[in-house]
Amino acid sequence: MTLKTTYPFIISFLLLATVLLINRSNFNSMKEYTQQVDHSRDVINRFERLSNHYKSFQIYSRSFARIAPRRYYILYQNEAKEVKTDLAYLNQLVAEDTVQVQRVRLVAGLIEQHWDTLMNYSIAEVVNMGGGWRLNDLFAVHKAINEAIAYENNILSTQKEELNRSTEVTSTVSILFTGLALGILLVAFASNLVLTQQRQRLEGLLASILDTSQNAIINFRAVRNRNQIQDFTIEFANPAVDSLLQIKPADLIGHRLSSVSSLATEKNLISRFAQVVTTRQPEQFEWPYSKSEATIWLHAVLAPLNDGLTVTLHDITPVKQSQEALQVKIRQLNQSNENLRQFAYIASHDLQEPLRKIQSFGDIIQDQFAPDLSPPAADLLQRMQAASRRMSTLIQALLSYSRLSAEPAFLPVSLRTVVDEVLSDLDLLVQEKNVSIQVDPLPTLTGDALQLHQLFQNLLSNALKFLRTDVPGEVSVTCQPVNGTDLPAELSASSNQPFYAIAVRDNGIGFDEKYLDRIFQLFQRLHTKSSFTGTGIGLAICKKVVENHHGYITARSRPGQGATFTVYLPVS
């Protein structure tokens, strides 16, 4: 039973205990009332007895005692003598009630004042003898006795009313609390019944999952010696253990881990399990398990449970085989890429020499034999020279791109210095096109200076190349810090580290963003060679440089409204 389900029973017990305490209190009140009734009845009886004795006291006379039969007056005389006994007893009974004490003292004082006279003469004789003045005191005694009796009756009536009210309240509260306790018990019983049914369904579902799972699931309980884990006892194993480990679950349950030879061969398995139980932190590891016919790879997940743990084993042999095959393919691919890079470098380098000769011979023909050439021959010569220049530019670009595969030399680099050097190289083109250049303060970061120079060389030369002719050209380079989580969604950036967002903007011809992925690929062009010169490699070089620096590059543009290329480089 969980603490949550125990609460209703605790509350019900407290309510019933409260009812018992209230009834106990009411019983004590009734007991006190009974004692008070007995006391008041005793006081009333004593006052009534005093009244009777006092009346006999008034009838008694010595002169009548000589005339009438002696036994009658002896009777009156004895009762008259009981008056003082009654007063003494009343003093004890009402000792705690100041009002009644005053009355008893008053009666005792009045009787004592006329005691000698009344012991010798009757009331009639006293009056005949001229003692009528004594009647007021004698009547005051009767009045005080009657008031005392009425006082006690009033006390009994008041206490009876209070007892009745208390009994009514107690009965109401008892019924209410008892009903509430029973209601809570009924609700708790119904809730427990529902929870039991749910638990049974969940246990059935869990048993079904465990029995049908393809993963081997084993539960271990720690075996301790002086609070130190020495071993583990296997308390549960599902049917998948048989197919995966080739061990019957019945051969595992109840046995210790150290006694199962096929499991104990794994190095430090007990200490690994003990660490999970001690730290309460789950753990995962890969485990080569030797079966009868082969060795398989298992992925083990260790999860702490009470004073033990649950181990889930999954066969990842196909995954490991795929990983090994993939690593072989990667090594082959890397070797192939390296061969291609070397081939491209060597081929490009070897192509330059005959290409330079073609350009040199073309220049000689152009300089020395131009007047002798017919117009068609001169046109062909110009086309040859233009083609050779394009080929030379392409070879240089290929060489630059192939060099990017080499390991970059990361050192502190001032981006402002790099941009200034690039603008210095492009100064003639800037002046020719009369372009306004705006460069914001740029940071210093860790990178390869040569590659970063290639990056901004291509971005700025593209910005100048694609400027419109109908408006004054404007190019700007800005920089601001951003967080990795704020990068554009299309970059799929998973890092939350800080970046520098460096934007190169122009007010040129722009492009349609549907070609955004295409422009960063090798040999991809959005314009014909006759419209704009180029190799189709410049932006691919930019992307490669940015990737080498663990950054990102993207662009925003609309046709006729310029373009903005944004490079995101890590702050550190």
Secondary structure as UniProt FT lines:
FT   HELIX           3..59
FT   HELIX           62..67
FT   HELIX           70..93
FT   TURN            94..96
FT   HELIX           98..113
FT   HELIX           115..120
FT   HELIX           123..128
FT   TURN            129..130
FT   TURN            132..133
FT   HELIX           134..212
FT   STRAND          216..225
FT   TURN            226..227
FT   STRAND          228..237
FT   HELIX           240..245
FT   HELIX           249..252
FT   TURN            253..254
FT   HELIX           257..259
FT   HELIX           261..264
FT   TURN            267..268
FT   HELIX           269..279
FT   STRAND          283..290
FT   STRAND          295..305
FT   TURN            306..307
FT   STRAND          308..315
FT   HELIX           317..368
FT   HELIX           370..372
FT   HELIX           375..403
FT   TURN            404..405
FT   STRAND          411..414
FT   HELIX           415..425
FT   HELIX           427..433
FT   STRAND          436..439
FT   STRAND          444..447
FT   HELIX           449..465
FT   STRAND          474..483
FT   HELIX           484..486
FT   HELIX           489..491
FT   STRAND          498..506
FT   HELIX           513..515
FT   TURN            516..517
FT   HELIX           518..520
FT   TURN            522..523
FT   TURN            529..531
FT   HELIX           538..548
FT   TURN            549..550
FT   STRAND          552..557
FT   TURN            559..560
FT   STRAND          563..570
//
